[in-house]
């Protein structure tokens, strides 16, 4: 994803300044660093060819924060059990669960958006997909609670 700020932003005037913000996401910090290096290399090449100057800076960085692998496996199982097909997604967005996962195990269950459109006013989901999402989340809660009850029973028996 990228955001452009063009000045002046007039169709009949050649811009004298363009700012671009690029949102780069990957499963690891090393992959993100590699992508930024490649972006800088391309920017240097293009601006040299055009005879213009550029500068780049890191605006914000969030370290990769994988979710708890056991909970991810449990979520996949819950999704399968309600009759849907799990699809593990990388989400680099700063959801609350990302922040929470730094303190306690966390996972997210996504519901399909029509046309893959998300985080806009046009986002929408089919009722059947919403229903599956709710059922999967409820099943995941049941699985987690059942696992915790077994763990508590083992501690009580000790």
N, C-alpha and C positions, 0 to 999 in steps of 0.2 A: 504494500500500500504506500502511496506517496501523496504528498500535499504540495501544491505549487503556489507561490506568491509571486506574481509577475508585475513589474513596475516599469513604466506605466502600463496598466492593463487595458490598453485600447487597441482595437483591431487594426487601426491605421497607423500605428506608431511602433517602431522597433523598440523593444524593451531594452532598457539599459541595466536592469538588475532582475535576476530570477533567483528566488530562494526555493529550495526543495527539501522537504522533510521526508525521509524514507523510514518506514517501519519494517524492521528486519526481524524475522522470527525463525528459530531453528531449535532442535532438541538439545543442542549443547552450546555452551559459551564459545567453544573453539570454532564451531560452524558459523556462528554469528560474526566472530572476528574475521573469519575468512571471507565472508560476504562483504563486510565493510571494507576490507582490503581490496577486494575486486572492484567495488563501487568507486573507491578512491582512484584506483588504477585507470578505470574507464573515464572518470571525470578528468583526470590529468591528460589522458590521450585526446579526448574530445576538445577540451579547452585549448590545448596546444594546437590542434588542427585548425580551430576557429580563430586563434589569436586573441583569445579573451582570458581573463584571469578567473580564478576560483579559489575558494577556501572551503574547508570542510571541518566540521566539529561534531563531536558526540553530544547530542542534546540530553539524552537520558538513556540509561542502561539498566535493565533488570536481569539479574542472573537467572539462568535456566532453573526451573523449579519443578522437577518431575513429581507426579503424584505417587502415592503409596502403591507399589506394584501389587501387593496382596489385595488392596481395595479395588484396583483396576481389574484384576482377575475376577473378583467377586461381582463387580458391576457387569462384566462381560457375561458371566454365568446368569445373573439376574435378567439381563436383556434376552439371552437365549431362552430362558425359562418362560418368558411371557410371549414368546413366539416371534421375536424380532432378531435381526442379524446385527451383532455388535460390530462396530467400526471404530477402531481406536484412532483418535484424532489428536494432533498436536494443537494446543491452544496457547498461544503466546500472549493472549490478552490478560490484562491484570484483573482477573475475576477475584472476588472475595476468597474463593476457595484456594487460589494461588497463595495468597497471604496467609490464610489459615494453615495451609500445608507446611508452613515453616515451623509450626508449633505442634500440630497434631496431624495424624494421618488424614488425608483427604482425597476425594475423587469427584469428578463431575459426570453427570449423565446429560448428554445433549439430545435435543429433539430435532429432527430434520426440519429445515425451513424450505418452503416452496421455492424452487429455483436456486437453492443455495444462498439466498439473500438473507443476510443477518446484520444486526446492529444498525438498522435503518427503520424509518417509519413504514417502509414497504414490507418489512419482515412479517411472515405469516406461516403458519403450519397447518397441515390437515388435521382435523379433529381426531382421526384414527391414530396419527402419529403422536399427538398430545396424550391420548389415552394410553398408548404403549409406554410413553415416557413416565407417566404417573405410575403405571403398573410396575415398570422396571424399578423405579425409585422405591416403591413400597416393598418390592421383593428384595431389593438390596438391603433395605432397613431390616427386614426379617432375617436375612442371612447374617448380617452383622450382629444383631441382637442374639441370635441363636449361638453364634460363635462365642460371644462374650459370656453368655450363660454357662456354656461348657467350660470356659476358662475360669469363671468364678467358682464353679462346682469343683474343679480340680484344686483350686486354692483352698477351698473349704475342707476338702478331704485330706489335705496335707497335715 
